[in-house]
């Protein structure tokens, strides 16, 4: 029996298989509000057989957006706009998930196709999109030529923690069944965790335990705001790939601390703490982040999700079967093939006759194959 297509239960939620849609920023929101683009974008993955569909990074405060096009959930009205998305995903027997985020010093950035550089007055003139001041643990720019962020006060830190809790509450009210917190890739929580971005000398910085304090406080606030049956996941960068940054040993300790306050799963990514150049230590190859998922799963004794350069069904099957992760997440591979899960099921011998497909498409594909086989014009 395929392990990739075996059911999996986390807290009170059961997933029909181990395949998740990783958050993929679309930059198509207007003032943080979801629209038909988000319904179509996420809906096609639910129709394609995945078990868990995450929204893109969804900002918990207005100034915590990365770009003007980011989704947001700092208002009740924004949550209401996401209800049709969650409802449709659920109707396809997939689990709707939401990733909550705050960009910190990476805020006020242009969309990738506009340069992926800081917003400036040119954007205001061309697109009516004005820059805003970013806030961060320390007044350290994200990269060369980026503006220096404002160092967050203790009051601002506490307000942001509360904002995560309120966003989680709104997410549940909108129909989402699992919450993920974006604590990787140089976003705000990662900035607090990493000594590269956090040079504070108060209770929010300095020692490893102090740098971890913000992540733990966010987890505690979210856990207070959602039912116990709702799984809570954190996406961590397991390593910064830099000598002076986070190493996997620290991420194992962070995972353990998060587990103690009610986090159920670690979504294991790497890198992104600063700069545009890939760190020299970072070697990208198929499944290059899976060893981090395996180590955190074993040493922290908690569920993990493996992600990053995964595309081969047999490799994904092996990852689940050998205990390197409990679930796997794909992103760009699903953009290329939204029906990847169904094709993987065929590759692994789980479904040869389109029985897993929605009948609206599976019936026609089965009929096509029968006709082509009968005519002998396509093997």
SVG drawing of the C-alpha trace seen along z (x, -y; Angstrom):
<svg xmlns="http://www.w3.org/2000/svg" viewBox="-19 -60 50 62">
<polyline fill="none" stroke="black" stroke-width="0.4" points="0.0,0.0 1.2,-3.5 2.3,-5.5 2.0,-8.8 -1.7,-8.1 -2.4,-6.8 -4.6,-8.9 -3.0,-11.0 -4.6,-12.5 -3.2,-15.6 -5.2,-16.7 -8.8,-16.6 -8.2,-16.8 -7.8,-13.9 -6.0,-14.3 -6.9,-11.9 -3.3,-11.6 0.1,-13.1 0.2,-15.8 0.0,-19.5 0.0,-22.6 2.7,-24.9 1.8,-28.6 2.5,-30.4 2.3,-34.2 0.2,-35.5 0.3,-39.3 -3.2,-39.7 -5.1,-40.9 -6.4,-44.5 -6.0,-46.1 -5.5,-42.6 -8.8,-41.3 -9.1,-37.9 -10.9,-37.8 -11.9,-35.3 -8.2,-34.8 -7.5,-33.2 -10.6,-31.0 -9.5,-29.7 -5.8,-29.4 -6.4,-27.4 -9.5,-25.6 -7.7,-23.9 -5.3,-22.2 -8.2,-21.0 -9.8,-19.6 -6.4,-18.0 -6.4,-15.5 -4.2,-17.2 -5.2,-16.7 -4.2,-20.1 -4.3,-23.5 -2.6,-26.4 -3.3,-30.0 -0.3,-32.2 1.3,-34.2 -1.5,-36.2 -0.6,-39.4 -1.8,-39.8 -1.3,-43.6 -1.4,-46.1 2.2,-47.1 3.2,-43.5 2.5,-42.9 5.4,-42.1 3.8,-43.8 0.8,-45.8 -0.7,-42.6 -0.4,-40.4 -3.5,-38.8 -4.4,-40.1 -6.6,-39.1 -6.2,-42.1 -9.9,-42.9 -13.0,-40.9 -14.1,-41.8 -11.0,-40.3 -11.8,-37.0 -15.3,-37.1 -13.8,-37.4 -11.9,-34.2 -15.0,-32.1 -15.7,-31.0 -12.1,-29.8 -12.3,-27.7 -15.8,-26.4 -14.7,-25.3 -11.6,-23.6 -13.7,-21.7 -16.3,-20.7 -13.5,-18.9 -12.7,-16.8 -9.4,-18.7 -8.5,-20.6 -8.2,-24.4 -5.2,-25.8 -4.0,-29.4 -0.5,-30.7 -0.3,-33.7 2.6,-36.1 4.3,-39.4 7.1,-40.4 9.0,-42.6 12.0,-44.2 11.0,-42.6 7.8,-44.7 7.2,-47.4 8.6,-45.4 7.8,-45.4 6.2,-42.3 8.8,-40.0 7.9,-41.2 8.4,-44.8 11.9,-44.1 11.5,-42.5 13.2,-45.6 11.9,-48.2 8.8,-50.2 9.7,-53.8 8.1,-57.0 8.3,-55.6 5.8,-52.9 3.5,-55.6 3.6,-57.5 3.2,-54.5 0.8,-52.3 -0.5,-54.4 1.4,-52.2 3.3,-54.2 6.1,-52.8 5.7,-52.4 8.1,-52.1 9.0,-48.5 9.5,-47.4 11.9,-44.7 13.5,-43.3 16.6,-45.5 17.4,-48.4 19.2,-46.3 18.3,-46.4 17.3,-43.2 19.9,-43.7 22.3,-46.2 20.4,-49.3 17.3,-48.4 16.0,-51.0 16.7,-50.6 13.7,-49.3 12.3,-50.8 13.3,-48.8 10.1,-47.5 9.3,-48.7 8.1,-46.3 4.5,-47.7 4.7,-47.1 6.0,-43.6 3.1,-42.8 0.6,-44.3 1.9,-42.1 1.6,-39.0 -2.0,-39.9 -2.5,-40.5 -1.4,-36.9 -4.0,-35.6 -6.8,-37.8 -5.9,-36.7 -6.0,-33.0 -9.5,-33.6 -10.7,-35.2 -9.2,-32.3 -11.2,-29.7 -14.4,-31.8 -13.6,-31.9 -13.6,-28.1 -9.9,-27.2 -9.0,-23.9 -5.3,-24.3 -3.1,-27.3 0.5,-27.7 2.7,-30.5 5.4,-31.8 8.5,-31.8 11.0,-31.2 12.6,-32.8 13.5,-36.1 10.0,-37.0 9.5,-38.7 9.5,-35.7 12.6,-34.3 14.2,-37.7 13.6,-37.4 15.1,-33.9 18.2,-34.6 21.2,-36.3 21.9,-37.8 18.8,-40.0 18.2,-40.2 20.8,-42.3 18.5,-43.3 19.8,-43.4 16.4,-43.2 14.2,-40.1 13.5,-39.7 17.1,-39.3 20.6,-38.3 20.5,-34.7 19.1,-31.9 16.2,-31.5 15.4,-35.2 15.5,-35.2 13.0,-32.3 10.6,-34.2 8.7,-36.0 7.9,-32.8 6.7,-31.1 4.5,-34.0 2.9,-34.0 2.3,-30.3 0.8,-30.7 -1.5,-33.5 -2.7,-31.6 -3.3,-28.4 -5.5,-30.5 -7.5,-31.8 -8.3,-28.5 -9.9,-25.2 -7.7,-22.4 -8.8,-20.3 -7.2,-22.7 -3.6,-21.8 -1.0,-24.5 2.1,-24.4 5.2,-26.6 7.2,-26.9 10.9,-27.3 14.1,-27.9 16.0,-25.0 19.3,-26.6 20.3,-30.1 23.2,-28.4 25.5,-31.0 28.2,-30.5 26.9,-33.2 23.2,-32.2 20.8,-29.5 22.0,-25.9 19.8,-22.8 20.6,-22.2 19.0,-25.5 15.9,-24.7 15.5,-21.3 15.5,-23.2 13.0,-25.7 10.7,-22.9 10.8,-21.4 9.9,-24.7 7.1,-25.2 5.8,-21.7 5.6,-22.5 3.2,-25.4 0.9,-23.5 2.5,-23.5 1.7,-20.2 3.9,-20.3 7.1,-21.9 7.1,-22.7 10.8,-22.4 12.4,-24.9 15.8,-26.7 17.5,-30.0 16.2,-33.5 17.4,-35.5 19.0,-38.3 20.5,-39.4 19.7,-38.4 22.5,-36.0 22.3,-32.3 24.7,-31.4 27.6,-29.4 26.8,-26.6 23.4,-26.1 23.5,-23.3 20.1,-23.0 19.1,-19.6 16.1,-17.4 14.7,-17.1 17.7,-19.0 15.7,-20.1 14.4,-16.6 17.3,-15.8 16.2,-18.7 12.7,-17.5 13.9,-14.0 16.2,-15.3 13.6,-17.6 11.0,-14.8 13.3,-12.4 14.9,-14.7 11.9,-16.9 9.6,-13.9 6.9,-15.8 5.3,-15.8 7.1,-17.4 6.3,-18.5 9.0,-18.1 9.2,-20.7 11.6,-22.0 12.4,-20.7 10.2,-17.7 8.6,-16.5 9.1,-12.7 6.2,-10.6 8.5,-7.7 10.9,-10.0 8.0,-11.5 6.7,-8.0 10.1,-7.1 10.2,-10.2 7.0,-9.2 7.8,-5.5 11.2,-6.0 9.9,-8.4 11.7,-11.5 8.4,-13.5 4.7,-13.0 3.6,-15.1 5.2,-16.6 4.4,-19.9 4.8,-21.0 4.4,-24.5 5.9,-25.2 5.4,-21.6 1.7,-22.0 1.7,-25.3 3.0,-23.3 0.6,-20.4 -2.3,-21.0 -3.3,-17.3 0.1,-16.1 -1.5,-14.1 -3.6,-12.1 -0.7,-11.5 1.4,-10.4 -1.4,-8.0 -1.2,-6.4 2.6,-6.2 2.5,-4.5 -0.2,-2.0 -2.9,-3.5 -5.3,-4.5 -5.1,-3.2 -8.7,-3.9 -9.3,-7.6 -11.4,-6.5 -9.8,-9.1 -10.5,-11.9 -13.7,-14.0 -16.3,-12.2 -16.7,-15.3 -13.2,-14.8 -12.3,-11.2 -15.2,-9.8 -14.2,-11.6 -10.5,-10.6 -11.4,-7.0 -13.6,-7.1 -10.8,-8.7 -8.3,-6.0 -10.7,-3.2 -11.3,-4.7 -7.6,-5.3 -6.7,-1.8 -9.4,-0.3 -8.2,-2.3 -4.6,-1.6 -3.5,-5.1 -1.9,-5.9 -0.2,-3.7"/>
</svg>
